[in-house]
């Protein structure tokens, strides 16, 4: 009996924290998404009344033009930014794990270093490089006849994408490198005997075998894209192109803490979570389908 209860006693602290910080908030958010809050009195001094709203909050969220536009903006952001970041991470990993790589440890640490910088600090640092009059990049571009407003409405999304790519490329690179190191050395020896060059080894051995790691980074990146909040929130005061509902997470935050509509905010949060799950499932499905076709 003691041997059966000991593991649960050891796991109890983690399970309690996990239930309290993850499961319970999720259940509460789902519950709030089906309720509406009615305030009585001119300024709400008469008190609050919760009532069951059914799917009304979800219908309002999906008919909210700003929220739908923010989802479309993040889909575009993800298609471009995630693709560029994952391709860059794969190329860096392959270069650092090649036989001709010099000082791979130094460059691995260098590429990973941006991930160690808090997102808030990274956004502030990059913002100084985007502000005209303060940024040497903007000044140089103006000198060569390429005036670019990095904080303009049409450019700020890609300025944010640059920050995210700079921050997370090294992190994804390390995940792929870990998979590369798990490839048996016998495969490289056999390829060398067959006279395969570096490109042939990468395309025939390394790329197929690191597919699980690449898919893992893609899923993490999809989830991270839908959760984008800190970077646009900080840059909102610097760019007129960033509204309070610029991303799905910012929209949910605005309805919760600015508009005091908890039901609407909860519904949007559930939609964001469901979208992340659906997109991740689609990515896994596409990966499995392509693997079977090989």
Secondary structure as GFF3:
##gff-version 3
##sequence-region A 1 294
A	DSSP	alpha_helix	2	18	.	.	.	ID=ss1
A	DSSP	pi_helix	19	23	.	.	.	ID=ss2
A	DSSP	alpha_helix	24	32	.	.	.	ID=ss3
A	DSSP	beta_strand	35	39	.	.	.	ID=ss4
A	DSSP	beta_strand	48	52	.	.	.	ID=ss5
A	DSSP	alpha_helix	56	63	.	.	.	ID=ss6
A	DSSP	alpha_helix	65	77	.	.	.	ID=ss7
A	DSSP	pi_helix	78	82	.	.	.	ID=ss8
A	DSSP	alpha_helix	83	96	.	.	.	ID=ss9
A	DSSP	alpha_helix	104	116	.	.	.	ID=ss10
A	DSSP	alpha_helix	119	130	.	.	.	ID=ss11
A	DSSP	alpha_helix	136	143	.	.	.	ID=ss12
A	DSSP	alpha_helix	156	181	.	.	.	ID=ss13
A	DSSP	alpha_helix	185	193	.	.	.	ID=ss14
A	DSSP	alpha_helix	198	201	.	.	.	ID=ss15
A	DSSP	pi_helix	202	206	.	.	.	ID=ss16
A	DSSP	alpha_helix	207	209	.	.	.	ID=ss17
A	DSSP	alpha_helix	211	226	.	.	.	ID=ss18
A	DSSP	alpha_helix	230	235	.	.	.	ID=ss19
A	DSSP	alpha_helix	248	257	.	.	.	ID=ss20
A	DSSP	alpha_helix	262	293	.	.	.	ID=ss21
###
